[in-house]
Protein backbone atom coordinates (compact mmCIF):
# COMPACT_ATOMS: atom_id res chain seq x y z
CA UNK A 1 0.00 0.00 0.00
CA UNK A 2 1.46 3.38 -0.96
CA UNK A 3 2.46 5.64 1.94
CA UNK A 4 1.89 8.66 -0.30
CA UNK A 5 -1.83 8.00 -0.55
CA UNK A 6 -2.11 6.36 2.86
CA UNK A 7 0.43 8.04 5.17
CA UNK A 8 1.51 6.12 8.23
CA UNK A 9 3.23 7.29 11.36
CA UNK A 10 2.64 8.23 14.99
CA UNK A 11 0.18 11.03 14.02
CA UNK A 12 -3.30 10.56 12.56
CA UNK A 13 -3.34 10.53 8.74
CA UNK A 14 -5.31 13.82 8.71
CA UNK A 15 -2.28 15.59 10.18
CA UNK A 16 -0.07 14.44 7.31
CA UNK A 17 -2.68 15.42 4.74
CA UNK A 18 -2.92 18.95 6.24
CA UNK A 19 0.87 19.30 6.12
CA UNK A 20 0.96 18.24 2.47
CA UNK A 21 -1.86 20.65 1.67
CA UNK A 22 0.05 23.55 3.28
CA UNK A 23 3.20 22.70 1.29
CA UNK A 24 1.19 22.41 -1.93
CA UNK A 25 -0.54 25.77 -1.38
CA UNK A 26 2.85 27.37 -0.68
CA UNK A 27 4.24 26.07 -3.98
CA UNK A 28 1.17 27.29 -5.88
CA UNK A 29 1.53 30.76 -4.29
CA UNK A 30 5.21 30.95 -5.32
CA UNK A 31 4.37 29.96 -8.90
CA UNK A 32 1.58 32.56 -9.09
CA UNK A 33 3.92 35.30 -7.81
CA UNK A 34 6.60 34.40 -10.38
CA UNK A 35 4.03 34.41 -13.22
CA UNK A 36 2.68 37.80 -12.12
CA UNK A 37 6.18 39.29 -12.04
CA UNK A 38 7.04 38.00 -15.52
CA UNK A 39 3.70 39.03 -17.06
CA UNK A 40 3.83 42.41 -15.32
CA UNK A 41 7.22 43.20 -16.85
CA UNK A 42 6.35 41.96 -20.30
CA UNK A 43 2.92 43.54 -20.52
CA UNK A 44 3.69 47.02 -19.21
CA UNK A 45 2.47 49.86 -21.39
CA UNK A 46 5.18 51.81 -23.21
CA UNK A 47 5.87 55.10 -21.41
CA UNK A 48 5.27 58.44 -23.06
CA UNK A 49 8.64 59.60 -24.41
CA UNK A 50 10.19 62.16 -22.08
CA UNK A 51 13.52 63.98 -21.93
CA UNK A 52 16.43 62.33 -20.19
CA UNK A 53 17.14 63.44 -16.63
CA UNK A 54 20.92 63.39 -16.97
CA UNK A 55 23.35 64.66 -19.54
CA UNK A 56 25.92 62.02 -20.37
CA UNK A 57 28.87 61.75 -17.97
CA UNK A 58 28.54 65.22 -16.46
CA UNK A 59 29.65 65.95 -12.87
CA UNK A 60 27.05 67.05 -10.35
CA UNK A 61 27.40 70.63 -9.18
CA UNK A 62 29.30 71.40 -5.99
CA UNK A 63 28.92 74.32 -3.60
CA UNK A 64 32.03 76.13 -4.86
CA UNK A 65 30.87 76.53 -8.47
CA UNK A 66 29.07 79.70 -9.53
CA UNK A 67 25.82 79.76 -11.48
CA UNK A 68 26.17 80.10 -15.24
CA UNK A 69 25.11 83.32 -16.91
CA UNK A 70 22.49 82.08 -19.44
CA UNK A 71 24.07 84.37 -22.05
CA UNK A 72 27.14 82.08 -22.20
CA UNK A 73 25.09 78.88 -22.60
CA UNK A 74 24.00 77.51 -25.98
CA UNK A 75 21.88 74.48 -26.79
CA UNK A 76 21.63 72.65 -30.10
CA UNK A 77 19.00 70.12 -31.23
CA UNK A 78 20.30 66.71 -32.25
CA UNK A 79 18.71 63.85 -34.22
CA UNK A 80 20.42 60.53 -34.87
CA UNK A 81 19.69 60.75 -38.62
CA UNK A 82 18.39 63.16 -41.22
CA UNK A 83 15.98 60.67 -42.82
CA UNK A 84 13.91 57.87 -41.29
CA UNK A 85 12.37 54.84 -42.98
CA UNK A 86 8.73 54.00 -42.30
CA UNK A 87 8.28 52.82 -38.71
CA UNK A 88 11.68 54.06 -37.51
CA UNK A 89 11.44 56.43 -34.57
CA UNK A 90 13.81 59.44 -34.51
CA UNK A 91 16.12 59.58 -31.51
CA UNK A 92 16.27 63.17 -30.29
CA UNK A 93 18.49 64.97 -27.80
CA UNK A 94 20.40 68.21 -27.29
CA UNK A 95 23.95 69.34 -26.67
CA UNK A 96 24.69 71.97 -24.02
CA UNK A 97 27.80 74.17 -24.21
CA UNK A 98 29.23 76.68 -21.76
CA UNK A 99 31.00 79.37 -23.81
CA UNK A 100 32.25 81.19 -20.73
CA UNK A 101 35.84 81.20 -19.52
CA UNK A 102 35.24 79.14 -16.35
CA UNK A 103 33.22 76.18 -15.16
CA UNK A 104 29.76 77.05 -13.87
CA UNK A 105 26.55 75.42 -12.69
CA UNK A 106 23.41 75.22 -14.79
CA UNK A 107 20.11 73.37 -14.33
CA UNK A 108 19.92 70.61 -16.95
CA UNK A 109 17.07 68.61 -15.40
CA UNK A 110 13.91 67.58 -17.23
CA UNK A 111 12.03 70.53 -15.77
CA UNK A 112 14.34 72.82 -17.74
CA UNK A 113 14.45 70.74 -20.94
CA UNK A 114 11.95 71.19 -23.75
CA UNK A 115 11.82 69.60 -27.21
CA UNK A 116 9.59 70.95 -29.96
CA UNK A 117 8.87 69.45 -33.38
CA UNK A 118 7.14 71.40 -36.15
CA UNK A 119 6.28 70.85 -39.79
CA UNK A 120 6.39 74.18 -41.56
CA UNK A 121 4.51 76.51 -39.22
CA UNK A 122 2.40 73.66 -37.78
CA UNK A 123 3.33 72.68 -34.19
CA UNK A 124 3.44 68.88 -34.12
CA UNK A 125 4.95 67.69 -30.84
CA UNK A 126 6.00 69.31 -27.55
CA UNK A 127 7.75 67.34 -24.81
CA UNK A 128 6.01 69.45 -22.16
CA UNK A 129 2.52 68.37 -23.26
CA UNK A 130 2.61 65.04 -21.42
CA UNK A 131 5.78 65.25 -19.33
CA UNK A 132 5.47 63.76 -15.85
CA UNK A 133 9.12 63.66 -14.72
CA UNK A 134 10.00 67.22 -13.68
CA UNK A 135 13.45 67.11 -12.10
CA UNK A 136 15.84 69.93 -11.21
CA UNK A 137 19.45 68.93 -11.77
CA UNK A 138 22.28 71.48 -11.30
CA UNK A 139 25.38 70.37 -13.23
CA UNK A 140 28.87 71.70 -13.68
CA UNK A 141 29.49 72.72 -17.31
CA UNK A 142 33.15 72.99 -18.24
CA UNK A 143 34.10 75.81 -20.62
CA UNK A 144 33.74 75.09 -24.34
CA UNK A 145 32.87 71.43 -23.83
CA UNK A 146 29.67 70.27 -25.53
CA UNK A 147 27.65 68.03 -23.22
CA UNK A 148 25.11 65.69 -24.87
CA UNK A 149 21.90 64.65 -23.16
CA UNK A 150 20.76 61.04 -23.50
CA UNK A 151 18.68 60.55 -26.64
CA UNK A 152 15.08 59.34 -26.46
CA UNK A 153 12.57 58.30 -29.12
CA UNK A 154 9.86 60.47 -30.64
CA UNK A 155 6.94 58.17 -31.46
CA UNK A 156 6.00 60.02 -34.68
CA UNK A 157 2.67 61.29 -33.31
CA UNK A 158 1.15 64.72 -32.74
CA UNK A 159 0.98 65.68 -29.06
CA UNK A 160 -1.44 67.71 -26.98
CA UNK A 161 -2.25 67.69 -23.25
CA UNK A 162 -5.63 66.09 -24.02
CA UNK A 163 -4.10 62.99 -25.65
CA UNK A 164 -1.60 61.95 -22.97
CA UNK A 165 -3.56 58.85 -21.95
CA UNK A 166 -4.98 57.91 -25.35
CA UNK A 167 -3.57 56.38 -28.51
CA UNK A 168 -2.52 58.87 -31.17
CA UNK A 169 -2.42 58.51 -34.93
CA UNK A 170 0.97 58.69 -36.67
CA UNK A 171 1.89 61.98 -38.32
CA UNK A 172 2.17 62.32 -42.08
CA UNK A 173 5.23 60.62 -43.57
CA UNK A 174 5.99 59.81 -47.20
CA UNK A 175 8.82 62.34 -47.43
CA UNK A 176 7.43 65.00 -45.08
CA UNK A 177 10.00 67.29 -43.44
CA UNK A 178 9.99 68.04 -39.71
CA UNK A 179 12.20 70.30 -37.61
CA UNK A 180 13.41 69.86 -34.04
CA UNK A 181 14.27 72.79 -31.78
CA UNK A 182 15.16 72.71 -28.08
CA UNK A 183 14.99 74.88 -24.97
CA UNK A 184 16.90 74.64 -21.69
CA UNK A 185 15.49 76.98 -19.08
CA UNK A 186 15.55 80.40 -20.71
CA UNK A 187 18.07 79.34 -23.37
CA UNK A 188 16.59 78.59 -26.81
CA UNK A 189 18.41 76.90 -29.67
CA UNK A 190 19.46 79.37 -32.35
CA UNK A 191 18.37 77.03 -35.12
CA UNK A 192 16.62 73.71 -35.65
CA UNK A 193 17.49 70.25 -36.93
CA UNK A 194 15.49 69.19 -40.03
CA UNK A 195 14.72 65.55 -40.77
CA UNK A 196 12.49 63.59 -43.15
CA UNK A 197 9.98 60.85 -42.38
CA UNK A 198 9.61 58.38 -45.25
Residue, then its C-alpha position, 0 to 999 in steps of 0.5 A: x500500500x502506498x504511503x503517499x496516498x495512505x500516510x503512516x506514522x505516529x500522528x493521525x493521517x489527517x495531520x499528514x494530509x494537512x501538512x501536504x496541503x500547506x506545502x502544496x498551497x505554498x508552492x502554488x503561491x510561489x508559482x503565481x507570484x513568479x508568473x505575475x512578475x514575468x507578465x507584469x514586466x512583459x505587458x507594461x504599457x510603453x511610457x510616453x517619451x520624455x527627456x532624459x534626466x541626466x546629460x551624459x557623464x557630467x559631474x554634479x554641481x558642488x557648492x564652490x561653483x558659480x551659477x552660469x550666466x544664461x548668455x554664455x550657454x548655448x543648446x543645439x537640437x540633435x537627431x540621430x539621422x536626417x531621414x527615417x524609414x517607415x516605422x523608424x522612430x527618430x532619436x532626439x536629444x540636445x547638446x549643451x555648451x558653456x561658452x564662458x571662460x570658467x566652469x559654472x553650474x546650470x540646471x539641466x534637469x527635465x524641468x528645464x528641458x523642452x523639445x519641440x517638433x514642427x512641420x512648416x509653421x504647424x506645431x506637431x509635438x512638444x515634450x512638455x505636453x505630457x511630461x510627468x518627470x520634472x526634475x531639477x538637476x544642477x550640473x557643472x558645465x566645463x568651458x567650451x565642452x559640448x555636453x550631450x543629453x541622453x537621446x530618447x525616441x519620438x513616437x512620430x505622433x502629434x501631441x497635446x495635453x488632451x491625448x496623454x492617456x490615449x492612442x494617437x495617430x501617426x503623423x504624415x510621412x511619405x517624405x514630409x519634413x519636420x524640424x526639431x528645436x530645443x529649450x533649456x530653461x531660458x536658453x533657446x536653440x538658435x536654429x533647428x534640426x530638419x529631418x524627413x519621415x519616409 
